[in-house]
């Protein structure tokens, strides 16, 4: 374990330095300090470590204040959960924040509810976790540095490639663990242990169905953040998870799966994250009423809902727009969020969509409203009509110079 902890390919030297500072401070305060969960799991798998989950047997908030006093930054304490977020300064670490957590127990007042927490020991803390592969800890402080705590045989399950819950009521207490089980299984090419698989049953699915839209949407967001999103969604569908939210929810079309990894060409000049692109590809072939229903159930953002509905409507109009002029395309596409246009271009390969993103949307007339006013034209709806006609002429190749535009403008003013 010591060798892995000091491997710069798995744990960069900067993170090693940061952990040493935290461990040293914890030791000076007589607080046993541990790295837990995803850190230990990925380290044992020989994967670069991203998660830095720090747990102490003691007061994590008190530890956080001491770290801020010694190394700078600021602290955001959460007294209800006995946790704190250390916001570090650039000279302390390139990492922006790190979570400090008091070892705790959790009790659930009812199935699916958020837990009530109480400070406890590291052993209790490991026993409250979701899966055996996440229920390991590495001690950091003093002479105990590098010691592995594995009371639930998580290392053995890692070696076997299985995801196993800790107790029969795990999916009842927190049914979002069903999503996590699928994410871990597909991410690492593991299997869900048979004893855990049978616990994804009508009872746990019914509790999952009752959770708030925000909690469920967060789980789908995490799915789309993963490299194997398609496989995860397919597995969730096979387990009956997706259909409990809407029976008409479609499967993620396999032919779109590779598009999730597309690198957006810089020439398009748009920004879209993997999560929004995932939803667009997943739901683009759905009827509007399905999207509206799902948006309400899963508490989609207004931005996502608008992009989904606009993309679906545009997709249904593509045939009628096929031979349209650039101006017709442009005036229609300007009503659609750029992310939806991009997703539809990925799916359809329609050249007009790319032309709009790269060129047409940037085409403007040289004449402005002030120019029309200076010519004595009274303000009103005619301004927009004239400027649109000038712009359309540029888009459709009917004018090629400012001189051409001015000649057309004279004609339009006379006719107005």
TINU-227747 format. One record per atom (N, C-alpha, C): x, y, z; residue in three letters. Coordinates in steps of 0.2 Angstrom, whole numbers, plus 2048, in hexadecimal, padded with zeros to 3 digits. Example, Ala and Ser with C-alpha at 12.3 -4.5 7.8 and 13.67 -1.06 7.14 Angstrom:
<rs>
8427E4827Ala83E7EA827Ala8427F0827Ala8407F5823Ser8447FB824Ser840800827Ser
</rs>
This chain:
<rs>
8047FA800Unk800800800Unk804806800Unk80A806804Unk80E80C804Unk81180D7FDUnk8138087F9Unk8158097F2Unk81080D7EEUnk80A80A7EFUnk80480E7EBUnk8038157EDUnk8048167F3Unk80381D7F6Unk8088227F3Unk80E81F7F2Unk8138237EFUnk8158237E8Unk8108207E4Unk81181F7DDUnk80E8267DAUnk81282A7D7Unk8108307D4Unk80B82F7CEUnk80B82A7CBUnk8078287C5Unk8008277C8Unk7FF8257CEUnk7F88247D1Unk7F682A7D5Unk7FB82D7D9Unk7FA8327DDUnk7FF8377DCUnk7FE83D7D9Unk8038427D7Unk8068457DDUnk80C8477DDUnk8108497E3Unk80D84F7E6Unk8098537E2Unk8058597E5Unk8008567EAUnk7FC8517E8Unk7F784E7EDUnk7FB84B7F3Unk8008477F1Unk8048447F7Unk8068497FCUnk80884F7FAUnk80A8557FFUnk804857802Unk7FE8587FFUnk7F885A802Unk7F6855808Unk7F684F806Unk7F484A80BUnk7F984A811Unk7FF84B810Unk80484B815Unk80285181AUnk800856817Unk7FF85C81BUnk7F985B820Unk7F385881CUnk7ED856820Unk7EF851825Unk7F284C824Unk7F4846828Unk7F884982EUnk7FD84D82DUnk801850832Unk7FD854837Unk7F8858834Unk7F485C839Unk7F085883DUnk7ED85383AUnk7E884E83DUnk7EC84B843Unk7F2848841Unk7F6845846Unk7F884A84CUnk7F985084BUnk7FB855850Unk7F5856855Unk7EF854852Unk7E8855856Unk7E684F859Unk7EA849858Unk7E884385AUnk7E1840857Unk7E1842851Unk7DB83F84DUnk7DD83A848Unk7DC834849Unk7DD82F843Unk7DA83183DUnk7DE831837Unk7DC834831Unk7DD82E82CUnk7D882E827Unk7D7829822Unk7D582B81BUnk7D8828816Unk7D5829810Unk7D082380EUnk7CA82480CUnk7C581F80BUnk7C281F804Unk7BE81A803Unk7BA81A7FDUnk7BD8197F7Unk7BB81E7F2Unk7BE81E7EBUnk7C581E7EBUnk7C98227EFUnk7D08227F0Unk7D381B7F0Unk7D18177F5Unk7D48117F7Unk7D280C7F1Unk7CC80C7EFUnk7CA8087E9Unk7CE8097E3Unk7CF80F7E1Unk7D28107DBUnk7DA80F7DBUnk7DC8107E1Unk7E480F7E3Unk7E58087E2Unk7E18047E5Unk7E27FC7E5Unk7E17FA7DEUnk7DD7FD7DAUnk7DC7FB7D3Unk7E27FE7CEUnk7E68017D1Unk7EC8047CDUnk7E980A7C8Unk7E480D7CAUnk7E28137C6Unk7E48197CAUnk7E581F7C5Unk7E68257C8Unk7E08277CDUnk7E282A7D2Unk7DD82C7D8Unk7DB8337D7Unk7D48347D7Unk7D183A7D6Unk7CE83C7DDUnk7CA8387E0Unk7C78397E6Unk7CC83A7ECUnk7CB83F7F0Unk7CF83F7F6Unk7CA8407FCUnk7C783B7FEUnk7C283B804Unk7C683A80AUnk7C683F80EUnk7CA83F815Unk7C583E81AUnk7C683981FUnk7C2838824Unk7C783882BUnk7C483B830Unk7C883B836Unk7C383883CUnk7C6835841Unk7C3833847Unk7C483984BUnk7BF83E84BUnk7C084484FUnk7BC84984BUnk7BD84F84CUnk7B985584AUnk7BC857843Unk7B985683EUnk7BC858837Unk7BB85F836Unk7B7862839Unk7B686A839Unk7BC86D83DUnk7BD86A842Unk7C386D846Unk7CA86C842Unk7CA86683FUnk7D086583BUnk7D186A836Unk7CB86B832Unk7CB87082DUnk7CD87782FUnk7CB879835Unk7CD880837Unk7D4880838Unk7D787B83BUnk7DE87B83CUnk7E287B836Unk7E0877830Unk7E387782AUnk7E387E827Unk7DD881827Unk7DC888825Unk7E188D828Unk7E288C82FUnk7E6891833Unk7ED890831Unk7EF88A82FUnk7F688882EUnk7F8889826Unk7F3887822Unk7F588781BUnk7F188C816Unk7EC88F81AUnk7E8894816Unk7E2891813Unk7DE89680FUnk7D889480CUnk7D2895811Unk7CD89280FUnk7C7893814Unk7C388D815Unk7BF88D81AUnk7BB88781BUnk7B488881BUnk7B0883818Unk7A9883818Unk7A787D81CUnk7A587E823Unk7A3879827Unk79B877826Unk79A870827Unk79386E827Unk79286A82DUnk78F86E832Unk78F86B839Unk78A865839Unk785866835Unk780860836Unk78385A834Unk78785A82FUnk78A85382DUnk791852830Unk794857834Unk79B856837Unk7A0856831Unk79F85A82CUnk7A485A826Unk7A6861825Unk7AB862821Unk7AD86981FUnk7B1868818Unk7B086E815Unk7B486E80EUnk7B987380FUnk7BF87180EUnk7C587680EUnk7C6879807Unk7C587F806Unk7C7883800Unk7CE885800Unk7D28827FCUnk7D98837FCUnk7DB8897F8Unk7E188C7FAUnk7E48927F6Unk7E888E7F0Unk7E98927EBUnk7EE88F7E5Unk7F588D7E8Unk7F78917EDUnk7FE88F7EFUnk7FE8897F4Unk7F88877F6Unk7F78817FAUnk7F787B7F6Unk7F387B7F1Unk7F28757EDUnk7EE8777E6Unk7EF8747E1Unk7EB8757DBUnk7E48737DBUnk7E386E7E0Unk7DC86C7E2Unk7D88727E4Unk7D28737E3Unk7CE8787E5Unk7CB8777ECUnk7C98717EDUnk7C686F7F4Unk7C78687F5Unk7C78677FCUnk7C78607FEUnk7C285F804Unk7BF859804Unk7BA858809Unk7BD85580FUnk7BB857815Unk7BD85581BUnk7B785281FUnk7B884C821Unk7B2848824Unk7B384582AUnk7AE84682FUnk7AF842835Unk7AC83B834Unk7B0836837Unk7AD82F837Unk7A782F83AUnk7A282B837Unk79B82C83AUnk797826838Unk79182583CUnk78C82083AUnk786824837Unk782820833Unk77C823830Unk77681F832Unk771822833Unk76A81F834Unk76582282FUnk76181E82DUnk75C820828Unk75582082BUnk75282682CUnk74B82682FUnk74682282BUnk747822825Unk74281E820Unk74681C81AUnk744817816Unk747815810Unk74881B80BUnk74E81C808Unk74F821803Unk750828806Unk74F82980DUnk750830810Unk758831810Unk75A837810Unk761839812Unk762837819Unk76983581AUnk76A832821Unk76B837826Unk76A83582CUnk76C839832Unk773836835Unk77883B836Unk77E839837Unk78083A83EUnk785836841Unk788837848Unk78F835848Unk79383984BUnk79B83784BUnk79C83084EUnk7A182D84BUnk7A282684DUnk7A982484CUnk7AA81E84BUnk7B181B849Unk7B281A842Unk7B8819840Unk7B9817839Unk7B6810837Unk7B680C83CUnk7B380583AUnk7AB806839Unk7A880A83DUnk7A180C83CUnk7A080F835Unk7A4814834Unk7A481882DUnk7A4813827Unk7A980E827Unk7AA80A822Unk7A4805821Unk7A1803827Unk79B7FF826Unk794803824Unk794809824Unk78F80D821Unk78F80E81AUnk79480C816Unk79580D80FUnk79180980BUnk79280A804Unk78D8077FFUnk7908007FDUnk7967FF7FBUnk7997F97F9Unk79F7F77FCUnk7A17F17FCUnk7A77EF7FFUnk7AD7F27FCUnk7AD7F37F6Unk7B37F67F2Unk7B47FD7F4Unk7AF8007F7Unk7AF8077FAUnk7B0807801Unk7B0802805Unk7B080180CUnk7B780080FUnk7BC80380CUnk7C380280EUnk7C6809810Unk7CB809814Unk7CF80F816Unk7D680E816Unk7DA813815Unk7E1813816Unk7E381881BUnk7E6816820Unk7E881B826Unk7EE81F823Unk7ED826825Unk7F282B823Unk7F782D828Unk7F582D82FUnk7F8831834Unk7FE82D837Unk803830839Unk80982D83DUnk80B82783AUnk80D82283FUnk81081C83EUnk80B81783AUnk80581983AUnk800814837Unk7FF81682FUnk80381A82DUnk80281D826Unk803816821Unk7FE81681DUnk7FD811818Unk7FA80A81AUnk7F780A820Unk7F4804822Unk7ED80481FUnk7EB7FE81DUnk7E57FD819Unk7E07FA81EUnk7DA7FD81FUnk7D47FA823Unk7CF7F781EUnk7CE7F181EUnk7C97EE81AUnk7C57E981DUnk7C07EB822Unk7BC7E7826Unk7B77E3822Unk7B67E581CUnk7B07E1818Unk7B37DE812Unk7B97DD811Unk7BC7D980CUnk7BB7DC805Unk7BC7E3805Unk7BB7E77FFUnk7C17E57FAUnk7C77E47FCUnk7CC7E27F8Unk7CB7DC7F4Unk7C87D77F8Unk7C77D17F5Unk7C27D17EFUnk7BD7D67F0Unk7B87D77EBUnk7BB7DB7E5Unk7BF7DF7E7Unk7C37E27E1Unk7C67DD7DDUnk7CA7D97E0Unk7CD7D47DCUnk7C97CF7D8Unk7C37CE7DBUnk7BE7CA7D7Unk7BA7CD7D2Unk7BA7D47D3Unk7B67D87CEUnk7AF7D87CFUnk7AD7D97D6Unk7A67D97D7Unk7A47DF7DBUnk79E7E17DAUnk79B7E77DEUnk7967E47E3Unk7977E57E9Unk7937E17EEUnk7917E67F4Unk78A7E77F5Unk7887EB7FAUnk7897E8801Unk7897EC806Unk78B7EA80DUnk7867E6811Unk77F7E880FUnk77A7E4813Unk7747E480FUnk76F7E0811Unk7697DE80CUnk7657E580CUnk7657EA810Unk7617EF810Unk7647F580CUnk76A7F4809Unk76E7FA806Unk76A7FE801Unk7677FA7FCUnk7637FE7F7Unk75C8007FAUnk75A7FE7FFUnk754801802Unk756807806Unk75B80780AUnk75D80D80DUnk75F813808Unk763811803Unk7648167FEUnk7648137F7Unk75E8147F4Unk75E8117EEUnk7628147E8Unk76581A7E9Unk76981C7E4Unk7708187E3Unk7718147E8Unk77680F7E8Unk77680A7E2Unk77080A7DFUnk76F8067D9Unk7728097D4Unk77280F7D3Unk7758137CEUnk77D8127CFUnk77F8137D5Unk7868127D6Unk78980B7D5Unk7858067D6Unk7877FF7D5Unk7887FE7CEUnk7848017CAUnk7848007C2Unk78A8047C0Unk78B80A7C2Unk79180E7C0Unk79880B7C2Unk7988087C8Unk79F8057C9Unk7A07FE7C5Unk79A7FA7C5Unk79B7F47C1Unk79D7F57BAUnk79A7FA7B6Unk79C7FC7AFUnk7A27FF7AFUnk7A48047B3Unk7AA8087B3Unk7B08037B4Unk7B07FE7B8Unk7B57FA7B9Unk7B57F37B6Unk7AF7F27B2Unk7AE7EB7AFUnk7AD7E67B4Unk7AA7E87BAUnk7A87E37BFUnk7A17E07BEUnk79F7DC7C3Unk7987D97C3Unk7957DB7C9Unk78F7DB7C9Unk78B7DC7CFUnk78A7D67D3Unk78C7D57D9Unk78C7CE7DCUnk7857CC7DDUnk7847C57DBUnk77D7C37DCUnk7797C57E2Unk77C7C57E7Unk7797C67EEUnk7767CE7EEUnk77A7D27EAUnk7787D97E9Unk7737DA7E3Unk7747D67DEUnk76F7D67D8Unk7687D57DAUnk7677D07DEUnk7607CE7E0Unk75D7D47E4Unk7617D87E7Unk75E7DE7EBUnk75B7E47E7Unk75D7E37E1Unk7597E87DCUnk7537E57DAUnk74E7E67DEUnk7477E37DDUnk7427E87DDUnk73C7E67DDUnk7367EB7DDUnk7367EF7E3Unk7387ED7E9Unk7387F17EFUnk73D7F67EEUnk7437F57EDUnk7487FA7ECUnk7477FF7E6Unk7447FC7E1Unk7428017DBUnk73D8057DDUnk7388037E1Unk7328077E3Unk73580D7E7Unk73A80C7EBUnk73C8117F0Unk7408167EBUnk7448137E6Unk7488177E2Unk74381C7DEUnk73E8197DCUnk73981D7D8Unk7368237DCUnk7368227E3Unk7338287E7Unk73882D7E9Unk73E82D7E7Unk7438327E8Unk7428387E4Unk74483E7E7Unk7438447E3Unk7478447DCUnk7448487D8Unk7478497D1Unk74E84B7D1Unk75084F7D6Unk7578527D6Unk75C84C7D8Unk75A8487DCUnk75E8437DEUnk75F83E7D8Unk75A83C7D5Unk75A8387CFUnk75E83B7C9Unk75D8417C8Unk7608447C2Unk7688457C4Unk76A8467CAUnk7718467CCUnk77483F7CAUnk77183A7CBUnk7738337C9Unk7748327C2Unk76F8357BEUnk7708347B7Unk7768397B4Unk77683F7B8Unk77C8437B6Unk7838407B7Unk78383C7BCUnk78A8387BEUnk78B8337B8Unk7858307B6Unk78682B7B1Unk78982E7ABUnk7868337A9Unk7898377A2Unk7908397A3Unk79283A7A9Unk79983C7AAUnk79E8377A9Unk79B8317A9Unk7A082B7A8Unk7A18297A1Unk7A78267A0Unk7A9824799Unk7A481E796Unk7A281A79BUnk79D814798Unk79681679AUnk79481C798Unk78D81E799Unk788819796Unk789818790Unk78481478CUnk78380D790Unk78980A792Unk788803795Unk78580479CUnk78680979FUnk78280A7A6Unk77B80B7A5Unk77980F7A0Unk77281079FUnk76E80A79CUnk772806798Unk76F800796Unk76E7FB79CUnk7737FB7A0Unk7727F67A6Unk76C7F97ABUnk76C7FF7ACUnk7668027B0Unk7608007ACUnk75F8007A6Unk7597FF7A2Unk7587F77A3Unk75D7F37A3Unk75C7EC7A4Unk7597EA7ABUnk75B7EE7B0Unk7597ED7B7Unk7527F07B8Unk74F7F47B3Unk7497F67B4Unk7497FD7B8Unk74F8007B8Unk74F8077BCUnk74C80C7B8Unk74E80D7B1Unk74C8137ADUnk7448137ADUnk74180D7ACUnk73A80D7AAUnk73680F7B0Unk73980F7B6Unk7358117BCUnk7338197BCUnk73781C7B9Unk7368247B8Unk7318267B3Unk7318227ADUnk72D8237A8Unk72D81D7A3Unk7278197A3Unk72781379FUnk729814798Unk72881A795Unk72A81C78EUnk73181E78DUnk73581E792Unk73C820792Unk74081C78DUnk74381F788Unk74781A783Unk74D818786Unk74F812783Unk756810784Unk75B815780Unk761815783Unk76681A780Unk768816779Unk767819774Unk76981676DUnk77081476CUnk77280E76BUnk77980C76BUnk77D810766Unk779812760Unk77D81575BUnk77F81C75DUnk77D81F762Unk77F825765Unk78482576AUnk78681F76CUnk78A81E772Unk791821771Unk79482076BUnk79A823769Unk79B82A769Unk79582D768Unk794835767Unk79683876EUnk794835773Unk79683877AUnk79D83A77BUnk7A1836777Unk7A8838778Unk7AB83D773Unk7A684076FUnk7A884476AUnk7AC84A76DUnk7B184D769Unk7B485376BUnk7B1858767Unk7AE85D76AUnk7AB863766Unk7B0867762Unk7B086775CUnk7B486B758Unk7B487275AUnk7BA87575AUnk7BB87C75DUnk7B8881758Unk7B787F752Unk7B488374DUnk7AD88574EUnk7AA880751Unk7A3881753Unk7A1886758Unk7A688875CUnk7A588D761Unk7A088C766Unk79F886768Unk79A88576DUnk79D881773Unk79A881778Unk79C87D77EUnk796879781Unk797872781Unk79286E784Unk796868788Unk79386778EUnk796862792Unk79385B791Unk797856793Unk79584F792Unk78E84D794Unk78C85079AUnk78684F79DUnk780851799Unk780857796Unk77B85A792Unk77A85678CUnk780855789Unk781851782Unk77D84A783Unk77F847789Unk77C84178AUnk77484178AUnk77284578EUnk76A84678EUnk767847787Unk76B84C783Unk76884D77CUnk768847778Unk76E843778Unk76E83D774Unk769838777Unk76883777DUnk764832780Unk75C83477EUnk75A83A77EUnk75383C77EUnk75183F777Unk756840773Unk75484376DUnk74F840768Unk74E83A769Unk749836765Unk742835768Unk74283976EUnk73C838772Unk73783D770Unk73083B771Unk72B840770Unk72B846775Unk72984C773Unk729851778Unk72685077FUnk72084C77FUnk71D84B785Unk72184778AUnk725842787Unk72A83E78BUnk72F84378FUnk73284778BUnk73784C78DUnk734850793Unk72E853791Unk72B857796Unk72985479DUnk72784D79CUnk72584A7A2Unk72C8487A6Unk7318467A2Unk7378447A6Unk73A84A7A9Unk73A8507A5Unk73D8567A8Unk73A8587AFUnk7338577AFUnk7308597B6Unk7328537BBUnk73284D7B9Unk7338487BEUnk73A8487C0Unk73F84A7BCUnk74684A7BEUnk7498517BFUnk7458557BFUnk74785C7C1Unk74D85F7BDUnk74C85E7B6Unk7518607B1Unk7518687B2Unk75786B7B1Unk7588727B0Unk7548757AAUnk75287B7ABUnk74F87E7A5Unk75387E79FUnk75987F7A0Unk75E87F79AUnk75E878796Unk75E87379AUnk75E86C797Unk75786A794Unk75286C797Unk74B86B795Unk74A86F78EUnk74C87578EUnk74B879788Unk74F876782Unk755874784Unk75A87177EUnk75786A77CUnk754866780Unk75186077EUnk74B86177AUnk74686577CUnk740866778Unk74286A771Unk74686F771Unk74887276BUnk74B86D766Unk74F869769Unk753864765Unk74E85F762Unk74985D766Unk744858763Unk74085B75EUnk73E86175FUnk73A86575AUnk73E866753Unk744868754Unk74886974EUnk74986274AUnk74A85D74EUnk74C85674BUnk746854747Unk740856749Unk739854745Unk73985973FUnk73C85E73FUnk73B863739Unk741862734Unk74685E735Unk74B85D731Unk74A85C72AUnk745858729Unk743856722Unk74185C71EUnk73C860721Unk73A86571EUnk73F86B71CUnk74486B720Unk749870720Unk74F86E71BUnk74F868719Unk754865715Unk75786970FUnk75386C70BUnk755870705Unk754877706Unk75387970DUnk75288070EUnk75888570DUnk75788B70CUnk75C89070BUnk760891712Unk766893711Unk76A894718Unk76689971CUnk76389E719Unk75F8A371EUnk75989F721Unk75689B71EUnk750897721Unk753893727Unk75888F726Unk75C88B72BUnk75E890731Unk76189572FUnk76489A734Unk75E89D739Unk75989F736Unk7548A273AUnk75089D73EUnk75089773CUnk74D891740Unk75288F745Unk75888E744Unk75D88C749Unk75E89174EUnk75D89774DUnk75F89C752Unk75A89B758Unk755897757Unk75089675CUnk752890761Unk75788D75FUnk759886762Unk75F887766Unk76088576CUnk766885770Unk76C88276CUnk77288576CUnk778882768Unk77987B76AUnk778879770Unk77A872772Unk77686D76EUnk76F86F76EUnk76B86A76AUnk76C86A763Unk76E86F760Unk77086F759Unk77686B758Unk77B86C75CUnk78186875CUnk78086075DUnk77B85E762Unk77A857762Unk77685575CUnk772858759Unk76E856753Unk77385674DUnk77885A74DUnk77D859748Unk781853749Unk78385174FUnk78684B750Unk78284574EUnk77C84574FUnk77784074DUnk77683F746Unk775845743Unk77284573CUnk778846737Unk77D84A739Unk78284C734Unk78085172FUnk77A854730Unk77785972CUnk77C85F72BUnk77E860725Unk783866723Unk78186C725Unk77A86E725Unk778874726Unk77987672EUnk778871732Unk779872739Unk78087573BUnk785871737Unk78C873738Unk78D87A735Unk78A87C72FUnk78B88272CUnk788888731Unk783886734Unk78088B738Unk78488D73EUnk787887741Unk78B888747Unk79288C746Unk79588A740Unk79B88D73EUnk79B89473BUnk795895736Unk79589B732Unk78F89F733Unk78989C731Unk78389F730Unk7818A4736Unk7828A173CUnk77F8A5742Unk7838AB743Unk7898AC740Unk78D8B1741Unk78C8B773BUnk7888B5736Unk7878BA731Unk7828BF733Unk7848C5732Unk77F8CB734Unk77F8D072EUnk77A8D472DUnk77A8D9728Unk77F8DF72BUnk7818E3727Unk7858E9729Unk7818EF72BUnk77B8EF728Unk7768F472AUnk7738F3731Unk7728F8735Unk76F8F773CUnk7698FB73CUnk7668FB742Unk7608FF743Unk761906743Unk767908745Unk76990F745Unk76991273EUnk76C90D73AUnk76C90F733Unk765911730Unk76190C732Unk75A90D72FUnk757913732Unk758915738Unk75591B73BUnk758921738Unk75F921736Unk762926733Unk75F92872CUnk75D923729Unk75A923722Unk752926723Unk750927729Unk74992A72AUnk74492572AUnk74691E72BUnk74191972BUnk73E919733Unk73791A734Unk73591A73AUnk73691373EUnk738913744Unk73990D748Unk732909748Unk733902748Unk72D8FE748Unk72F8F7745Unk72A8F3744Unk72C8EC742Unk72F8EB73CUnk72F8F0737Unk7338F0731Unk73A8F0732Unk73D8F2737Unk7448F2739Unk7468EB739Unk7438E773DUnk7458DF73DUnk7448DC736Unk73F8DD733Unk73D8DA72CUnk7438DC727Unk7458E2727Unk74A8E5722Unk7518E1724Unk7528E272AUnk7598DF72DUnk7598D772BUnk7548D472DUnk7548CD72BUnk7548CB724Unk7518CF720Unk7528CE718Unk7598D0716Unk75C8D5719Unk7638D6717Unk7688D0719Unk7668CE71FUnk76A8C8722Unk7698C271DUnk7638C171CUnk7618BB718Unk7658BB711Unk7658C170EUnk7698C2708Unk7708C0708Unk7738C270EUnk77A8C070FUnk77B8B870FUnk7768B6713Unk7778AE715Unk7758AA70EUnk7718AD70AUnk76F8A9704Unk7738AB6FEUnk7788AF6FFUnk77D8B16F9Unk77A8B66F4Unk7758B96F6Unk7718BE6F2Unk7758C56F2Unk7798C66F7Unk77D8CC6F7Unk7848CA6F9Unk7898CD6F6Unk7908CB6F8Unk7948D16FAUnk7918D76FBUnk7958DD6FDUnk7918E2700Unk7948E7704Unk7908EC707Unk78C8F0702Unk78F8F16FCUnk78C8F46F6Unk7858F16F4Unk7868EA6F4Unk7808E66F2Unk77B8E76F8Unk77D8E76FEUnk7788E7703Unk7758EE703Unk7788F3702Unk7758FA702Unk7708FB6FCUnk7728F86F6Unk76D8F86F1Unk7678F46F3Unk7678EE6F6Unk7618EB6F8Unk75E8EE6FDUnk7618F2702Unk75E8F6707Unk75A8FB704Unk75C8FF6FFUnk7589046FCUnk7529016F9Unk7528FB6F6Unk74C8F86F4Unk7478F66F9Unk74A8F46FFUnk7458F2704Unk7428F8708Unk7468FD708Unk74390370BUnk73D906707Unk73E906700Unk7399086FCUnk7339046FDUnk7348FD6FDUnk72E8F96FEUnk72B8F8704Unk72E8FB709Unk72B8FB710Unk726900712Unk
</rs>
